[in-house]
């Protein structure tokens, strides 16, 4: 197997590698965005709990 033939994908390289890149990007977003949202929620809950403690 020749590596240039492998990366050429039988003439469909643009479609195949674009699909792989898009899939990797979406998978990365599926990891990063929930973690970012979790940090925001934890920060908001902590702030609300601190405000509740001050009112007592």
C-alpha positions as CSV (number, residue, x, y, z in Angstrom):
1,X,0.0,0.0,0.0
2,X,1.3,3.4,-1.0
3,X,0.8,6.2,1.5
4,X,0.0,8.8,-1.1
5,X,-2.8,6.5,-2.5
6,X,-4.1,6.0,1.1
7,X,-4.3,9.8,1.7
8,X,-5.8,10.3,-1.8
9,X,-8.6,7.9,-0.9
10,X,-9.2,6.9,-4.5
11,X,-10.0,10.5,-5.6
12,X,-12.4,11.2,-2.7
13,X,-9.8,12.7,-0.4
14,X,-11.4,16.1,0.0
15,X,-14.8,14.6,1.0
16,X,-13.3,12.0,3.3
17,X,-10.8,14.2,5.1
18,X,-13.3,17.0,5.5
19,X,-15.7,14.6,7.0
20,X,-13.1,13.3,9.4
21,X,-12.1,16.8,10.4
22,X,-15.7,17.9,10.9
23,X,-16.4,14.8,13.0
24,X,-13.3,15.5,15.2
25,X,-14.4,19.1,15.6
26,X,-17.9,18.1,16.7
27,X,-16.6,15.4,19.1
28,X,-14.3,18.1,20.7
29,X,-17.2,20.4,21.1
30,X,-19.2,17.7,22.7
31,X,-16.5,17.4,25.3
32,X,-15.6,21.1,25.8
33,X,-19.0,22.8,25.9
34,X,-20.6,20.6,28.7
35,X,-17.5,21.1,30.8
36,X,-17.6,24.9,30.3
37,X,-21.4,24.9,31.1
38,X,-20.8,22.9,34.2
39,X,-18.2,25.4,35.5
40,X,-20.7,28.2,35.0
41,X,-23.5,26.3,36.8
42,X,-21.2,25.5,39.7
43,X,-20.0,29.1,40.0
44,X,-23.7,30.3,39.9
45,X,-24.8,27.8,42.6
46,X,-21.9,28.7,44.8
47,X,-22.7,32.4,44.5
48,X,-26.4,31.8,45.2
49,X,-25.5,29.7,48.3
50,X,-23.1,32.4,49.5
51,X,-25.9,35.0,49.2
52,X,-28.3,32.8,51.1
53,X,-25.8,32.4,53.9
54,X,-25.4,36.2,54.1
55,X,-29.1,36.7,54.5
56,X,-29.3,34.5,57.6
